[in-house]
């Protein structure tokens, strides 16, 4: 990226030479023509470099998304294999009660993943589904009301979805490092009386409680999600109006 940025600056700066010549000899036609042609060439080079830089940025973004998807699928595949091995073990040991409990746990997990995929906000869905690949210091537990979609929000889903991601990240980056067990964050999404309710409960050690409150205030400022108070930052309730 720095290479393209430097090349664009060189292209723009090179115009100074013919500009100086045109200013020094304004009556000479060739200096004016040189200035116009040089400026056009520099502009063409700038546009070409800008397009190359943009294309490279898109390629890097796509590669990052693909890598995150691969890691997420890898984690899911690992979980499925573990569940199948446990289920197979209970069946072989003739323990139907435990086998049924394992099947029920798998069913609940699949139902939870289905609810996440139907949130109507691709960015939030991708974030929640890939969260395990992002951090090992915090466990995120998600509970979503049946048939809930952020598309029901009166101000649209993008702002609220981005705010939820930023709030989770605020907790994630405020965890005190070097602790024993990982911290836990419970996220509950439900409907209230004409409102979306976003409830967060945190359990774990923080580096600085006051700093977390400040981060939460910053992340929520100007978003559809608002809190009555953030002083009880270990248990936060956010609200956003739903469509009438």
C-alpha positions as CSV (number, residue, x, y, z in Angstrom):
1,X,0.0,0.0,0.0
2,X,2.8,2.4,0.8
3,X,4.4,1.7,-2.6
4,X,1.2,2.8,-4.4
5,X,0.8,5.8,-2.1
6,X,4.4,7.0,-2.8
7,X,3.9,6.5,-6.5
8,X,0.8,8.6,-6.5
9,X,2.6,11.4,-4.7
10,X,5.5,11.2,-7.2
11,X,3.1,11.5,-10.1
12,X,1.3,14.5,-8.5
13,X,4.6,16.1,-7.5
14,X,6.1,15.7,-11.0
15,X,3.5,18.3,-12.3
16,X,5.5,21.0,-10.4
17,X,8.3,20.9,-13.1
18,X,6.2,21.8,-16.1
19,X,4.1,24.2,-14.0
20,X,7.3,26.0,-13.1
21,X,8.3,26.2,-16.7
22,X,4.9,27.5,-17.8
23,X,5.1,30.1,-15.0
24,X,8.6,31.2,-16.0
25,X,7.9,31.5,-19.7
26,X,4.2,32.2,-20.0
27,X,4.5,33.5,-23.6
28,X,6.0,30.3,-24.9
29,X,3.3,28.0,-26.3
30,X,5.3,24.8,-25.9
31,X,5.6,25.3,-22.1
32,X,1.8,25.6,-21.8
33,X,1.3,22.5,-24.0
34,X,3.9,20.6,-21.9
35,X,2.1,21.6,-18.7
36,X,-1.3,20.4,-20.1
37,X,0.0,17.1,-21.4
38,X,2.1,16.4,-18.3
39,X,-0.9,17.1,-16.0
40,X,-3.1,14.8,-18.1
41,X,-0.4,12.0,-18.0
42,X,0.0,12.5,-14.2
43,X,-3.8,12.3,-13.7
44,X,-3.9,9.1,-15.8
45,X,-1.1,7.5,-13.7
46,X,-2.9,8.6,-10.5
47,X,-6.2,7.0,-11.6
48,X,-4.5,3.8,-12.7
49,X,-2.6,3.5,-9.4
50,X,-5.7,4.2,-7.4
51,X,-7.6,1.4,-9.2
52,X,-4.7,-1.0,-8.6
53,X,-4.6,0.0,-4.9
54,X,-8.4,-0.5,-4.5
55,X,-8.2,-3.9,-6.3
56,X,-5.4,-5.0,-3.9
57,X,-7.5,-3.9,-0.9
58,X,-10.4,-5.9,-2.1
59,X,-8.3,-8.9,-2.6
60,X,-6.9,-8.7,0.9
61,X,-10.3,-8.2,2.4
62,X,-11.7,-11.2,0.5
63,X,-8.7,-13.3,1.6
64,X,-9.3,-12.3,5.2
65,X,-13.0,-13.3,4.9
66,X,-12.2,-16.6,3.3
67,X,-9.6,-17.4,6.0
68,X,-12.1,-16.5,8.8
69,X,-14.7,-18.8,7.1
70,X,-12.2,-21.7,6.8
71,X,-11.3,-21.3,10.5
72,X,-15.0,-21.2,11.5
73,X,-15.8,-24.3,9.5
74,X,-12.7,-26.0,11.1
75,X,-14.0,-25.3,14.6
76,X,-17.5,-26.5,13.7
77,X,-16.2,-29.6,12.1
78,X,-14.1,-30.3,15.2
79,X,-17.1,-29.8,17.5
80,X,-19.2,-32.1,15.3
81,X,-16.6,-34.9,15.4
82,X,-16.3,-34.6,19.2
83,X,-20.1,-34.8,19.6
84,X,-20.3,-37.8,17.2
85,X,-17.5,-39.6,19.1
86,X,-19.3,-39.0,22.4
87,X,-22.6,-40.1,21.0
88,X,-21.0,-43.3,19.5
89,X,-19.4,-44.0,22.8
90,X,-22.6,-43.9,24.7
91,X,-24.3,-46.1,22.2
92,X,-21.6,-48.7,22.4
93,X,-21.7,-48.6,26.2
94,X,-25.5,-49.1,26.0
95,X,-26.3,-45.8,27.8
96,X,-29.4,-44.6,26.0
97,X,-30.1,-41.8,28.5
98,X,-26.8,-40.1,28.0
99,X,-27.0,-40.7,24.3
100,X,-30.4,-38.9,24.2
101,X,-28.9,-36.1,26.3
102,X,-26.1,-35.7,23.8
103,X,-28.5,-35.7,20.9
104,X,-30.6,-33.0,22.6
105,X,-27.5,-30.9,23.2
106,X,-26.6,-31.2,19.5
107,X,-30.1,-30.2,18.6
108,X,-30.0,-27.1,20.8
109,X,-26.7,-26.1,19.3
110,X,-28.1,-26.4,15.8
111,X,-31.2,-24.4,16.7
112,X,-29.0,-21.7,18.2
113,X,-26.9,-21.5,15.0
114,X,-30.1,-21.4,13.0
115,X,-31.3,-18.4,15.0
116,X,-28.0,-16.6,14.5
117,X,-28.2,-17.1,10.8
118,X,-31.7,-15.6,10.6
119,X,-30.8,-12.3,12.4
120,X,-31.0,-10.4,9.2
121,X,-27.6,-8.7,9.7
122,X,-24.9,-10.5,7.8
123,X,-22.0,-8.7,9.6
124,X,-23.4,-9.7,13.0
125,X,-24.2,-13.2,11.9
126,X,-20.6,-13.8,10.6
127,X,-19.1,-12.2,13.7
128,X,-21.1,-14.4,16.2
129,X,-20.5,-17.6,14.2
130,X,-16.8,-17.0,13.9
131,X,-16.2,-15.6,17.4
132,X,-14.5,-18.7,18.7
133,X,-11.7,-18.1,16.1
134,X,-11.2,-14.5,17.3
135,X,-10.5,-15.0,21.0
136,X,-9.6,-17.7,23.5
137,X,-9.8,-15.4,26.5
138,X,-13.6,-15.1,26.5
139,X,-16.5,-17.5,26.0
140,X,-19.5,-15.9,24.2
141,X,-22.9,-17.5,25.0
142,X,-25.7,-16.4,22.7
143,X,-29.4,-16.8,23.4
144,X,-31.9,-15.4,20.8
145,X,-35.7,-15.3,20.9
146,X,-37.5,-17.4,18.3
147,X,-38.0,-15.7,14.9
148,X,-36.1,-12.6,15.9
149,X,-34.7,-10.5,13.1
150,X,-32.9,-7.1,13.3
151,X,-34.7,-6.1,10.2
152,X,-37.6,-5.4,12.5
153,X,-35.8,-2.3,13.8
154,X,-37.2,1.0,12.9
155,X,-33.8,2.4,12.0
156,X,-32.6,-0.6,10.1
157,X,-30.3,-3.5,11.2
158,X,-26.9,-2.3,10.2
159,X,-26.4,0.3,12.9
160,X,-27.6,-1.9,15.7
161,X,-25.7,-4.9,14.4
162,X,-22.5,-2.9,14.2
163,X,-23.1,-1.5,17.7
164,X,-23.6,-5.0,19.2
165,X,-20.2,-6.1,17.6
166,X,-18.5,-3.0,19.0
167,X,-19.9,-3.6,22.5
168,X,-18.8,-7.2,22.5
169,X,-15.3,-6.1,21.4
170,X,-15.2,-3.6,24.2
171,X,-15.6,-6.4,26.7
172,X,-13.3,-8.6,24.7
173,X,-10.4,-6.1,24.8
174,X,-10.9,-5.1,28.4
175,X,-10.3,-8.6,29.9
176,X,-7.4,-8.8,32.3
177,X,-4.7,-11.0,30.6
178,X,-3.1,-13.9,32.4
179,X,-6.2,-15.0,34.2
180,X,-7.1,-18.6,34.9
181,X,-10.4,-19.6,33.4
182,X,-11.6,-17.6,30.4
183,X,-14.1,-14.8,31.0
184,X,-17.8,-15.4,30.0
185,X,-20.1,-13.1,28.2
186,X,-23.8,-13.9,27.8
187,X,-25.6,-12.1,25.0
188,X,-29.4,-12.3,24.9
189,X,-31.5,-10.8,22.1
190,X,-35.3,-10.6,22.6
191,X,-38.3,-8.4,22.0
192,X,-39.8,-6.1,24.6
193,X,-42.9,-3.8,24.3
194,X,-42.1,-2.4,20.9
195,X,-38.3,-2.6,21.5
196,X,-35.4,-4.8,20.8
197,X,-33.7,-5.8,24.1
198,X,-30.0,-6.6,24.1
199,X,-28.9,-8.0,27.4
200,X,-25.2,-8.6,28.3
201,X,-23.9,-10.3,31.4
202,X,-20.2,-10.5,32.0
203,X,-18.2,-12.7,34.4
204,X,-14.5,-12.3,34.6
205,X,-11.6,-10.0,35.5
206,X,-11.2,-6.6,33.9
207,X,-8.1,-4.4,33.5
208,X,-10.0,-1.2,34.3
209,X,-13.7,-1.0,35.0
210,X,-13.9,2.7,34.4
211,X,-12.2,2.4,31.1
212,X,-14.7,-0.3,30.0
213,X,-17.6,2.0,30.9
214,X,-16.0,4.8,28.8
215,X,-15.5,2.4,25.9
216,X,-19.2,1.3,26.0
217,X,-20.3,4.9,26.0
218,X,-18.2,5.6,23.0
219,X,-19.3,2.5,21.1
220,X,-23.0,3.3,21.7
221,X,-22.9,7.0,21.0
222,X,-25.0,7.8,17.9
223,X,-26.3,4.2,17.5
224,X,-29.9,2.9,17.7
225,X,-29.0,1.0,20.9
226,X,-29.2,3.0,24.1
227,X,-28.8,2.1,27.8
228,X,-30.5,3.7,30.8
229,X,-27.2,3.3,32.7
230,X,-23.8,1.7,32.1
231,X,-22.6,1.9,35.7
232,X,-23.6,-1.7,36.2
233,X,-21.4,-2.7,33.3
234,X,-21.3,-6.4,34.3
235,X,-25.0,-6.5,33.5
236,X,-26.1,-4.1,30.7
237,X,-29.5,-3.8,29.1
238,X,-29.7,-2.0,25.7
239,X,-32.8,-1.0,23.9
240,X,-33.7,0.0,20.3
241,X,-37.2,0.8,18.9
242,X,-38.9,-1.8,16.6
243,X,-41.1,-1.0,13.7
244,X,-44.7,-0.3,14.7
